[in-house]
Amino acid sequence: MNKPLQKSYELPTSHLLLALAIVAVWGTNFVVIKLSLEAFPPFLFAALRYTFALLPLAFFLPRPKVSWINLCIYGLAVGVGQFGILYFAIDGRISPGLASLVIQTQVFFTIGFAMLFAKERLRLYQALAVLVAMMGLVIIALHTDATTTFVGLLLVVFCGFSWGIANTVSRRAGSINMLAYVVWASAFAMPLLFAISFVFEGGWGHMRAAITSAPLGAWAGVLWQSWANTIFGYAAWAWLLSKHPAAVVGPAPLLVPIFGMGAAAYFLSEPLPFWKILAASLVIVGLIINLFWPNIERSLKG
């Protein structure tokens, strides 16, 4: 029987530091994605990511004690719905820095799903935090340019929706080995991604050409996707979600665009005008309200 979720409305320091490490990896990852897409078509790139996330660890980690349906939904949501589509969007339809911000719509989907299915209650300060962060997202949406298409925006919002589904499903898995959970879920993402690549990216000939001609840097990007993002990032993230209410943990990835936009500006020379800085500042303020308000309120009362 799964252990009940903890009902703490604040993150212990160790959990907060883990969340920051996760979002740092996720944020800088958008640069890695953009550079690797110069060698691999998007769905093949995603398929390779989940191949190395699955193998060889699946031979050493027993299947987690969770239903096959749960593993399947999580694998398809995060593997195909989130990253397959995200790679497709970044491949010429949206800039990496902007994508790192728009995908944070996952926060609203995650909290909404938790309210709908887990009957979690949204506290007033959490609603305020989401509202402030949403203002930052609105500013970004109002400043699209030639590097970002409307289709790209819609695709990344769909990625946020898929991420919200994955968050909800992983929390329902309960207290299990989250590393094994992420590894085994990759088995459901990998075949569909290869199939999509085969049908829409030129068949086996183009797939083989991309694999055999890719430089070492592109393969390093694949391994970074597989091990740093999938194995570490999503296993640790699923573990945090199993320990805390979604409204507490869910907004943490709002820091992803800070790392994403900064890395894109530094490595890809992506412009960083005032309106992006303002939007990012609103996101940070929303995050601070959500994570630290219980401590602030207790200090004021004490």
C-alpha positions as CSV (number, residue, x, y, z in Angstrom):
1,M,0.0,0.0,0.0
2,N,1.3,3.5,-0.9
3,K,2.2,5.8,1.9
4,P,0.1,8.9,2.3
5,L,1.4,12.1,0.9
6,Q,2.9,14.6,3.3
7,K,0.7,17.7,3.6
8,S,3.5,20.2,4.3
9,Y,2.8,23.6,2.8
10,E,6.5,24.6,2.7
11,L,9.6,23.0,1.4
12,P,12.5,21.9,3.7
13,T,15.8,23.5,2.8
14,S,17.2,20.2,1.3
15,H,14.1,19.8,-0.9
16,L,14.3,23.5,-2.0
17,L,18.0,23.1,-3.0
18,L,17.1,19.9,-5.0
19,A,14.3,21.8,-6.8
20,L,16.8,24.6,-7.7
21,A,19.3,22.0,-9.0
22,I,16.5,20.5,-11.2
23,V,15.4,23.8,-12.7
24,A,19.0,24.8,-13.4
25,V,19.5,21.6,-15.5
26,W,16.1,22.0,-17.2
27,G,16.7,25.7,-17.9
28,T,20.1,25.5,-19.5
29,N,18.9,22.4,-21.4
30,F,17.0,24.6,-24.0
31,V,20.4,25.6,-25.4
32,V,21.4,22.0,-25.7
33,I,18.2,21.2,-27.5
34,K,18.7,24.0,-30.0
35,L,22.3,23.0,-30.8
36,S,21.5,19.3,-31.0
37,L,18.6,19.9,-33.4
38,E,21.2,21.0,-36.0
39,A,22.2,17.3,-36.3
40,F,19.0,15.4,-35.5
41,P,15.4,15.9,-36.7
42,P,13.2,16.6,-33.6
43,F,11.3,13.3,-33.1
44,L,14.4,11.2,-33.8
45,F,16.2,13.3,-31.2
46,A,13.5,12.6,-28.7
47,A,13.5,8.9,-29.5
48,L,17.2,8.7,-28.9
49,R,16.8,10.5,-25.7
50,Y,14.4,7.9,-24.3
51,T,16.4,5.0,-25.7
52,F,19.4,6.0,-23.5
53,A,17.1,6.8,-20.6
54,L,15.7,3.3,-20.8
55,L,18.9,1.4,-21.6
56,P,20.9,0.0,-19.9
57,L,19.3,1.0,-16.6
58,A,16.1,-1.1,-17.2
59,F,18.3,-4.3,-16.9
60,F,19.3,-3.2,-13.4
61,L,16.2,-1.6,-11.9
62,P,13.1,-3.7,-11.3
63,R,9.8,-2.4,-12.6
64,P,8.3,-0.1,-10.0
65,K,5.2,-1.3,-8.2
66,V,2.7,0.8,-10.2
67,S,0.3,-0.2,-12.9
68,W,1.3,-0.5,-16.5
69,I,-1.4,2.1,-17.4
70,N,0.2,4.6,-15.0
71,L,3.6,4.0,-16.6
72,C,2.2,4.3,-20.1
73,I,0.3,7.5,-19.5
74,Y,3.4,9.1,-17.9
75,G,5.8,7.9,-20.6
76,L,3.6,9.2,-23.4
77,A,2.7,12.5,-21.7
78,V,6.3,13.4,-20.9
79,G,8.1,11.7,-23.8
80,V,5.8,12.4,-26.7
81,G,3.4,15.2,-25.6
82,Q,6.0,17.2,-23.8
83,F,9.4,16.7,-25.3
84,G,8.6,15.3,-28.7
85,I,6.4,18.3,-29.4
86,L,8.8,20.7,-27.6
87,Y,11.7,19.6,-29.9
88,F,9.4,20.1,-32.9
89,A,8.5,23.6,-31.8
90,I,12.1,24.7,-31.1
91,D,13.1,23.4,-34.5
92,G,12.3,26.8,-36.2
93,R,8.9,27.6,-34.6
94,I,9.9,29.3,-31.3
95,S,13.1,30.6,-29.8
96,P,14.7,28.4,-27.0
97,G,14.5,31.2,-24.4
98,L,10.9,32.0,-25.0
99,A,10.0,28.3,-25.1
100,S,11.6,27.9,-21.6
101,L,9.1,30.4,-20.4
102,V,5.9,29.4,-22.3
103,I,6.2,25.8,-21.2
104,Q,5.7,27.0,-17.6
105,T,2.0,27.0,-18.3
106,Q,2.5,23.5,-16.8
107,V,2.2,25.1,-13.4
108,F,-1.4,26.1,-14.0
109,F,-2.3,22.7,-15.5
110,T,-0.6,20.9,-12.6
111,I,-2.4,22.9,-9.9
112,G,-5.7,22.7,-11.8
113,F,-5.4,18.9,-12.1
114,A,-4.6,18.6,-8.4
115,M,-7.7,20.6,-7.5
116,L,-9.8,18.5,-9.9
117,F,-8.6,15.0,-9.1
118,A,-6.9,15.2,-5.7
119,K,-9.2,17.8,-4.2
120,E,-6.3,20.0,-3.1
121,R,-7.3,23.4,-1.9
122,L,-5.7,26.5,-3.5
123,R,-4.7,29.0,-0.8
124,L,-5.0,32.7,-1.2
125,Y,-1.3,33.4,-1.4
126,Q,-0.8,30.6,-3.9
127,A,-3.5,32.1,-6.1
128,L,-1.7,35.4,-5.9
129,A,1.6,33.7,-6.8
130,V,0.1,32.1,-9.9
131,L,-1.5,35.5,-10.9
132,V,1.8,37.4,-10.6
133,A,3.6,34.7,-12.6
134,M,0.9,34.7,-15.2
135,M,1.4,38.4,-15.8
136,G,5.0,37.6,-16.8
137,L,3.7,35.0,-19.2
138,V,1.2,37.5,-20.7
139,I,4.0,40.0,-21.3
140,I,6.0,37.4,-23.2
141,A,3.0,36.4,-25.3
142,L,2.4,40.1,-26.3
143,H,6.0,40.4,-27.6
144,T,6.3,37.7,-30.1
145,D,8.5,38.4,-33.2
146,A,9.8,36.8,-36.3
147,T,11.6,34.1,-34.3
148,T,8.3,32.9,-32.8
149,T,5.2,31.7,-34.6
150,F,1.7,31.4,-33.3
151,V,1.8,27.7,-34.0
152,G,5.0,27.5,-32.0
153,L,3.3,29.2,-29.0
154,L,0.4,26.8,-29.2
155,L,2.7,23.8,-29.4
156,V,4.6,24.8,-26.3
157,V,1.4,25.5,-24.4
158,F,0.4,21.9,-25.3
159,C,3.7,20.8,-23.9
160,G,2.8,22.5,-20.7
161,F,-0.5,20.7,-20.7
162,S,1.2,17.3,-21.2
163,W,3.7,18.1,-18.4
164,G,0.8,18.8,-16.1
165,I,-0.7,15.4,-17.0
166,A,2.7,13.7,-16.3
167,N,3.0,15.5,-12.9
168,T,-0.5,14.4,-11.9
169,V,0.1,10.8,-13.0
170,S,3.4,10.6,-11.2
171,R,1.9,11.8,-8.0
172,R,-0.7,9.1,-8.1
173,A,2.0,6.6,-8.3
174,G,2.8,7.3,-4.7
175,S,6.0,6.5,-2.8
176,I,7.9,4.3,-5.2
177,N,11.4,4.2,-6.7
178,M,11.1,7.3,-8.9
179,L,14.3,6.5,-10.8
180,A,12.9,3.2,-11.8
181,Y,9.6,4.8,-12.6
182,V,11.1,7.3,-15.1
183,V,13.3,4.6,-16.7
184,W,10.5,2.1,-17.2
185,A,8.1,4.8,-18.5
186,S,10.6,5.6,-21.2
187,A,9.8,2.2,-22.8
188,F,6.4,3.7,-23.8
189,A,7.7,6.9,-25.2
190,M,10.6,5.4,-27.3
191,P,8.6,3.2,-29.8
192,L,6.0,5.9,-30.7
193,L,8.7,8.6,-31.1
194,F,10.7,6.3,-33.5
195,A,7.4,5.6,-35.4
196,I,6.6,9.3,-35.7
197,S,10.2,10.0,-36.9
198,F,9.9,7.2,-39.5
199,V,6.6,8.4,-40.9
200,F,7.2,12.2,-40.8
201,E,10.9,12.7,-40.9
202,G,11.9,10.9,-44.1
203,G,11.9,7.2,-43.2
204,W,14.8,4.9,-42.3
205,G,17.2,6.4,-44.8
206,H,17.0,9.9,-43.3
207,M,17.1,8.5,-39.7
208,R,20.2,6.4,-40.5
209,A,21.9,9.3,-42.2
210,A,21.3,11.6,-39.2
211,I,22.5,8.9,-36.7
212,T,25.7,8.1,-38.6
213,S,26.6,11.7,-39.5
214,A,25.9,13.4,-36.2
215,P,29.0,14.9,-34.5
216,L,30.2,14.0,-31.0
217,G,28.7,17.2,-29.7
218,A,25.2,16.2,-30.8
219,W,25.6,12.8,-29.2
220,A,26.7,14.5,-26.0
221,G,23.5,16.5,-26.3
222,V,21.5,13.3,-26.5
223,L,23.2,11.8,-23.4
224,W,22.6,15.1,-21.5
225,Q,19.0,14.8,-22.4
226,S,18.8,11.2,-21.3
227,W,20.8,11.3,-18.1
228,A,20.8,14.8,-16.7
229,N,17.3,15.8,-17.7
230,T,15.4,12.5,-17.7
231,I,17.2,10.3,-15.2
232,F,18.2,13.0,-12.7
233,G,15.7,15.8,-13.4
234,Y,12.4,13.9,-13.9
235,A,13.1,11.2,-11.3
236,A,13.9,13.9,-8.7
237,W,11.0,16.0,-9.8
238,A,8.5,13.1,-9.5
239,W,9.9,12.3,-6.1
240,L,9.3,15.9,-4.9
241,L,5.8,15.8,-6.3
242,S,5.2,12.6,-4.3
243,K,6.1,14.4,-1.1
244,H,4.4,17.8,-1.3
245,P,1.1,19.3,-2.6
246,A,1.3,20.3,-6.3
247,A,0.6,23.9,-5.4
248,V,3.8,24.0,-3.3
249,V,6.1,22.2,-5.7
250,G,4.5,23.0,-9.0
251,P,5.6,26.6,-9.3
252,A,9.3,25.8,-8.8
253,P,10.0,25.3,-12.5
254,L,9.0,28.9,-13.0
255,L,12.7,29.5,-12.5
256,V,13.4,27.5,-15.6
257,P,13.0,30.5,-17.9
258,I,15.5,32.5,-15.9
259,F,18.2,29.9,-16.6
260,G,16.8,29.3,-20.1
261,M,16.7,32.9,-21.2
262,G,20.0,33.6,-19.6
263,A,21.7,30.6,-21.3
264,A,20.1,31.4,-24.7
265,A,21.3,35.0,-24.4
266,Y,24.9,33.9,-23.5
267,F,25.4,30.9,-25.8
268,L,23.0,31.7,-28.7
269,S,23.0,35.5,-28.6
270,E,19.3,35.5,-28.2
271,P,18.2,39.1,-27.5
272,L,17.3,39.9,-23.8
273,P,15.4,43.2,-24.0
274,F,13.7,45.0,-21.0
275,W,10.3,43.3,-21.5
276,K,11.9,39.9,-21.1
277,I,13.6,41.0,-17.9
278,L,10.4,42.4,-16.6
279,A,8.5,39.2,-17.4
280,A,11.2,37.1,-15.8
281,S,11.1,39.3,-12.7
282,L,7.4,38.8,-12.3
283,V,7.9,35.0,-12.6
284,I,10.5,35.2,-9.8
285,V,8.2,37.3,-7.6
286,G,5.4,34.7,-8.1
287,L,7.8,31.9,-7.2
288,I,9.0,33.7,-4.0
289,I,5.4,34.3,-2.9
290,N,4.5,30.7,-3.3
291,L,7.6,29.2,-1.7
292,F,8.3,31.6,1.1
293,W,5.0,33.1,2.2
294,P,4.4,30.5,5.0
295,N,7.8,31.5,6.6
296,I,7.1,35.2,6.0
297,E,3.7,35.0,7.6
298,R,5.0,33.0,10.6
299,S,7.8,35.6,11.1
300,L,5.2,38.4,11.0
301,K,3.0,36.7,13.6
302,G,6.0,35.8,15.8
